[in-house]
Amino acid sequence: MESESESGAAADTPPLETLSFHGDEEIIEVVELDPGPPDPDDLAQEMEDVDFEEEEEEEGNEEGWVVEPQEGVVGSMEGPDDSEVTFALHSASVFCVSLDPKTNTLAVTGGEDDKAFVWRLSDGELLFECAGHKDSVTCAGFSHDSTLVATGDMSGLLKVWQVDTKEEIWSFEAGDLEWMEWHPRAPVLLAGTADGNTWMWKVPNGDCKTFQGPNCPATCGRVLPDGKRAVVGYEDGTIRIWDLKQGSPIHVLKGTEGHQGPLTCVATNQDGSLILTGSVDCQAKLVSATTGKVVGVFRPETVASQPSLGEGEESESNSVESLGFCSVMPLAAVGYLDGTLAIYDLATQTLRHQCQHQSGIVQLLWEAGTAVVYTCSLDGIVRLWDARTGRLLTDYRGHTAEILDFALSKDASLVVTTSGDHKAKVFCVQRPDR
């Protein structure tokens, strides 16, 4: 439990006086930024009026490294390569990938080699390197209008580049980085750090707010669809829903309402009314964003049916690694480290299907407008599942090590993966029902 006050007032940092996070009386529509080079003053001025209500083919590595066998991965991963494009400029594990939201033609990847690259999906051609990081790049993403790209490394150094000019326009050193996300409607960047703070900056002018959590890492976070609130999960199992304008927590879930271990992931449904949180305690909690109350708890059925351990045996650790909501049916998917994909019916809060993988699930993503869920796992394979039937539709192979992150294009025609084999790959998704 915590002893500090839950008033959660924002720390004394440079004010965000011009940033209006609500405008219930007068809705001002956010106009897309001109794709040309924006003037920093113009960007700052635009922010004054923002209302958050609406709005390379494979050529091998240049250094000629050889992929070493990976330890601790189930089964052999040598075999066919279903990918269309391989990006091979990283010289170590590639930790993260994001696609530009406007055109879905560019990717940004970050890796253990302290490098991040922006490159073209169609042929893997490098556009530019996001240079200057001194630690593994674990977070990378494009702004809502694809004009800016942000990269963050483990030490807490964040950098933002203007995509069209390929120039760095902003940087900041925060604490050890846990997560980073762009605001869905404005050039505003959020990040969570190991000291428990959640940071919010206007880019590029740098106006900053901090949201002080408990004295432990802010392990995951997500801006709600209304753009006025964010949900943040912490290492101590607590969950806070923050008012981004006021800088104070609207709801705090702790004790039995929170988790009994560090949070690993958080997701919201399309209208932002529901939040799903996951933890190393193997539970996924369904929370009302309006009331802050837990309205459902999902636990893996395998836990209850595990045989008792004999003397000297150790329990295999399990945890929730990824989760998300279906956009067309009242379904939620939860991916576990033991390789279980669970599809839950939200209306009845019952397990609908359980889909087993050979090794741990790293991440899952729902395809927009369908009941198809994509998973990537430690066996280096991407799988597509029909959540209505629990049936495996197809899989895509090509990596020789575990997949560490993946992204899906808006039309679900491309999957982009990153891996411990130092590669990023682009797979063309072809389905007979589309």
Salt bridges, closest charged atoms under 4 A:
GLU2 OE1 - ARG240 NH2 2.32
GLU6 OE2 - ARG240 NH2 3.26
GLU6 OE2 - LYS254 NZ 3.62
ASP24 OD1 - LYS228 NZ 3.43
GLU32 OE2 - LYS102 NZ 2.82
GLU53 OE2 - LYS228 NZ 2.98
GLU58 OE2 - LYS423 NZ 3.83
ASP81 OD2 - LYS425 NZ 2.67
ASP113 OD2 - HIS90 ND1 3.13
ASP123 OD2 - ARG120 NH2 2.57
GLU125 OE1 - ARG120 NH2 2.50
GLU129 OE2 - LYS115 NZ 3.36
ASP153 OD2 - HIS133 ND1 2.87
GLU168 OE1 - LYS159 NZ 3.21
GLU181 OE1 - ARG222 NE 2.85
ASP207 OD2 - LYS202 NZ 3.61
ASP226 OD2 - ARG229 NE 2.83
ASP281 OD2 - HIS259 ND1 3.07
ASP345 OD2 - ARG352 NH1 3.81
GLU367 OE1 - ARG431 NH1 2.76
GLU367 OE2 - ARG434 NH1 3.11
ASP379 OD2 - ARG383 NH2 2.87
ASP386 OD2 - ARG388 NH2 2.99
ASP395 OD2 - ARG397 NH2 3.30
ASP421 OD2 - HIS399 ND1 2.90
ASP433 OD1 - ARG431 NE 2.89
